[in-house]
Amino acid sequence: MQSYSKWIKWGLGALAVLALVGILVFFGNFFSKNNVNEKTDQENVTTKRNSGSGVQVTGKNNKTNYKTVIKDGHYLTSKARGITATKNNNQFNLISFQDGLLDFSKDRFSPSQYIFQEGQYVNSDTMSDWLGRKSDKNPDGLNPKDNGKTNDQRNPIYLQTIEEQNFMKQDDGKLKLEGIVLGLGMNTEDIYQKEEYGANYTQKISKADRVAEGQKMAEELVKRYRKIKGVSDDTPIVVAMYAQAPDDQLSGGDFYSWNKSTSGDKLEGWKSLNYQTVTLPMQGIDETSDKKTPASELNQSFTSFTDDVQNFFPNLSSVTGKANYKDNEIQELNVKISTQFYSATEITNFANYVAQVAPKYLPKGVPVKINISASDNMQAYITKDADSDDYTTTILN
């Protein structure tokens, strides 16, 4: 019995040694593989470390995405993230503003040549001052002084938000600033109160006033950025102007013009942008008209898509879409289907059906995202990349 016990102890000891060896081998291979990955080509989804700086550059998974910057293991967020002049009640504005600005930047700073970095040259305190009204206490405010009036003669808040994007290149293991893009979100209406906690009033802002005030603010911003440490006199600064959608609109606004400063404070000249956000289904469309537009043709196929999925699952609350256009060509389509499901099988079967019929009706050659939700909870989403006709379905718990 004693001999048998010794054999058990010896066997357990041997297993422990083998386990320890296995762990050491595993972690040896793990760290070895990590060291190899850091030296692989930049197109791989790995990171490239800038020696001694604590800054890394991520890889990218396709040619249309930027490499981005992380610092000390964390994504380098904007120093003025989320700062706005007033509360923005239309969340579609935020999405279309940020997504549209990034698409705009890709045409000026190619993802194949530049690294994207969130804005690092203006912090949140400074940005708050700039977005505020000009006053004795805030001489840096870009929005006009309060003239004390409470009717349509009041000075409205024209500038709602500023988004800064930095575009970098690697030089001897260090990141170097090669360009700045500034997005200016301009209000088309200003919601205000005549007294604190009182009723809300809406002041419409004319297009002429919005454009004129925006151009003056853009010129002033370029002057201010030229004075910031790290921004040289010949760093290209590009400004893109965005018109915010009203609070009650079921889509975001649109970019309408842009300008560029290649050196000093001077802007070269304003150029128009033909960006458009379309909410589907569109209202007041004459389907019999001979004058078909890309948006009206999409509206017709989207209506057929809606009829098809509602016929399959009659308990749908709504099917809506948001299509982004540039120069009359669709860039992206986002669809939201709202309903109430009572079982996992209903969700699964419905999502699979949507993925099957979507290629028949929805556009090809652009990314499509379909969100299926009940109440406030997303229950499934279906996606398609621009270079594929296959839809991928994901069911959420």
Secondary structure, 3 states (H helix, E strand, C coil): CHHHHHHHHHHHHHHHHHHHHHHHHHHHHHHHHHHHHCCCCCCCCCEEEECCCCEEEECCCCCCCCEEEEECCEECCCCCCCCECCCCCCHHHHHHHHHHHHHHHHHHCCCCCCEEEECCCCCHHHHHHHHCECCCCCCCCCECCCCCCCCCCCCCCCEEEEEEEEEEEEECCEEEEEEEEEEEEECCEEEEECCCCCCEEEEECCHHHHHHHHHHHHHHHHHHHHCCCCCCCCCCEEEEEEECCCCCCCCCCEEEEEEEECCCCCCCCCEECCEEEEEECCCCCCCCCCCCCHHHHHHHHHHHHHHHHHHHCCCEEEEEEEEEEECCEEEEEEEEEEECCCCHHHHHHHHHHHHHHHHHHCCCCCCEEEEEEECCEEEEEEEECCCCCCCEEEECC
